[in-house]
C-alpha cells in the first residue's frame, strides 16, 4: 500500500508541469479605424491575453490589399492586471499602415506562435474612401445633425418597424447631453418606446466623403394602423455640445472628454413618408389583426361545472409583434350560456429590438342548462412578416360537462289537505263590512311584483343581448370601467420603479374613454384628432383646451426629468377631474 501511494505521488509530480502550463490564450485583432481615406494612416493591433504565457514569437506582418505597411517591426506594449489574486498579462503588437487605394478590402488572418503553438487571428474588413476634398454632399451637411432611420419603409399594416433616432457629428464635436423637445407626432401609428439603450455608443461612417461619428440615442417600435402613404412628422431634439480647441480625440465622443465652447443646440429631423401595404385576406379563420410571431392557446377554467356556476374561457397570445393592437377573438357559445363582460390583460416587454409579451382575453359565462356542450374548433390566422405569409393557429374544440347541482332544493307542497268533521252548534255572527279579496293590498302587490320582475328581467336580457351584438354600444357602456382600471394602474405605477409609466395609463384612460364613447377607432388617432372630436360634440371650449394640454403632457412626460411623487399625484387627480367633466359632457 505504501509503495502504491509513492508511485501515485511521483506520477502527479511528473505530470504537474504539463498541467501547470495548461492555459487559456485569448487572441484578438483590431483596427484603429474601419473607414479611412486614401493617404490616411491606421493601426492594426494584435493582443495576446493570458495568465501563464512564457514565450511569444513576433507576429507576421499583415497583408492588407490597398494599403502599404510603414514598418515591418511592430510597436510593442504590455499591461498587467491582478483580479482576485489572479495575474493576467496582455501583450500588444501594433503595425502602422497607410491607405493607398480606394475600395473595400479584407485583412486575412495573421499567424503568431505562443508557447510553441501557432494561433491565428480572425479576418477583418476595412473600407478606404477616395478623398475628394470639399464635395457637394459635405457642404450640405452641417457639423452635427439628426436623422430618423427606419429598418423598413414599406411595412404591412400592423407590422412592427424600428425607428432609430441617430445623431451624426464631425471631428472636434462632443455631445454632453440630449433631451427630446416634446411629443413626437406619429399619426396613423401605434408607438412604443424601446428600453434597450442605456448608454449610447458611437461608430464611424463616411457621408459624402466626410467622416462622421454616429450614435443611436433612442429607438421606437411603430405599428402602422392603416394602408397608404403615412407621414412621420419631424423629431425635435435638444443637445448640449462642446467643441475642442485641438485634436485630443480623432473621432469625437459622446458624454466624455474635456473641452470648451459649450452650448446648447436644437436639431430637427426630416419628415418621412412610408408606403404601408394592405394585408392580404387569409384563406380561412377569424382574423384578429395579428402580425408577428405568436403562440395562441385557449383553455377553460374547468371542464366540468354545475348549472349556475361561472366558467372562464382564457385565450393567451404570447410572442412578439403588434400585441397592443390585437382584437379579442370571439367564439360561438351555446344559447344556454349566459355571457358576461370579457376582460383583457396585457403584459409587454419593451427591452431589446422588438415588442414582446403576453395578451390574455378572459370570457366569462354561466351555464343555465345541464348537459354536454361543445365549443367548436376555430382557426386564427397570424401574418408572419419573416415568412411573408399567414400562419394558421388551430384551436381544438372544447367539451364542457354541465351537471345539475345535487344540493339545490325545491319547495314541496302537500297535495292532500287534512279534513275534519265540524261538530257542535252553529254560531251566528254579524256581517263583516271589510273589503273583499280583491280589495286586499297584498293581493295586488303579489300580482304586480312578479310582473315588475318579469319586465326587469326582460329589459336586462335585452340589454345583455345588445352588449353581445352591438360592439359600439358595449364600448360606450363599459368605457368608464376601463377608465377606473387605467387610473388604478396609474396610481400603482406612480408608487413603482417606473413612475413615468403612470402617464402612459393616464393617456390611455383619457384617449380610450373618448374613442369608446364617441365610437371612434381605438388606434391611429392623434391627440389633436381627439381634441377636435370632443370640441365638435360639446360647447365647452375650455374643456377642449384642458384636454389638449393634458394629452400633450402625458405624451411628452417620458422625455422630461423624473417627476416627484407629489407632481404625479397632482397630475392623476387633474386627469380624474378632466375625465369626470368628459363623462358629464359626452
Secondary structure as GFF3:
##gff-version 3
##sequence-region A 1 586
A	DSSP	alpha_helix	2	21	.	.	.	ID=ss1
A	DSSP	beta_strand	26	31	.	.	.	ID=ss2
A	DSSP	beta_strand	35	37	.	.	.	ID=ss3
A	DSSP	beta_strand	41	50	.	.	.	ID=ss4
A	DSSP	beta_strand	67	69	.	.	.	ID=ss5
A	DSSP	beta_strand	75	83	.	.	.	ID=ss6
A	DSSP	beta_strand	86	99	.	.	.	ID=ss7
A	DSSP	beta_strand	103	107	.	.	.	ID=ss8
A	DSSP	beta_strand	111	114	.	.	.	ID=ss9
A	DSSP	beta_strand	117	120	.	.	.	ID=ss10
A	DSSP	beta_strand	124	129	.	.	.	ID=ss11
A	DSSP	alpha_helix	136	140	.	.	.	ID=ss12
A	DSSP	beta_strand	144	150	.	.	.	ID=ss13
A	DSSP	beta_strand	160	169	.	.	.	ID=ss14
A	DSSP	beta_strand	173	180	.	.	.	ID=ss15
A	DSSP	beta_strand	189	193	.	.	.	ID=ss16
A	DSSP	beta_strand	202	207	.	.	.	ID=ss17
A	DSSP	beta_strand	210	224	.	.	.	ID=ss18
A	DSSP	beta_strand	228	232	.	.	.	ID=ss19
A	DSSP	beta_strand	236	243	.	.	.	ID=ss20
A	DSSP	beta_strand	253	254	.	.	.	ID=ss21
A	DSSP	beta_strand	260	268	.	.	.	ID=ss22
A	DSSP	beta_strand	272	276	.	.	.	ID=ss23
A	DSSP	beta_strand	292	300	.	.	.	ID=ss24
A	DSSP	beta_strand	304	306	.	.	.	ID=ss25
A	DSSP	beta_strand	310	321	.	.	.	ID=ss26
A	DSSP	three_ten_helix	323	325	.	.	.	ID=ss27
A	DSSP	beta_strand	337	339	.	.	.	ID=ss28
A	DSSP	beta_strand	343	349	.	.	.	ID=ss29
A	DSSP	beta_strand	356	367	.	.	.	ID=ss30
A	DSSP	beta_strand	371	375	.	.	.	ID=ss31
A	DSSP	beta_strand	378	384	.	.	.	ID=ss32
A	DSSP	beta_strand	389	395	.	.	.	ID=ss33
A	DSSP	beta_strand	398	403	.	.	.	ID=ss34
A	DSSP	three_ten_helix	437	439	.	.	.	ID=ss35
A	DSSP	alpha_helix	441	469	.	.	.	ID=ss36
A	DSSP	alpha_helix	471	477	.	.	.	ID=ss37
A	DSSP	alpha_helix	479	495	.	.	.	ID=ss38
A	DSSP	alpha_helix	501	518	.	.	.	ID=ss39
A	DSSP	alpha_helix	527	537	.	.	.	ID=ss40
A	DSSP	alpha_helix	541	556	.	.	.	ID=ss41
A	DSSP	three_ten_helix	557	559	.	.	.	ID=ss42
A	DSSP	alpha_helix	565	585	.	.	.	ID=ss43
###
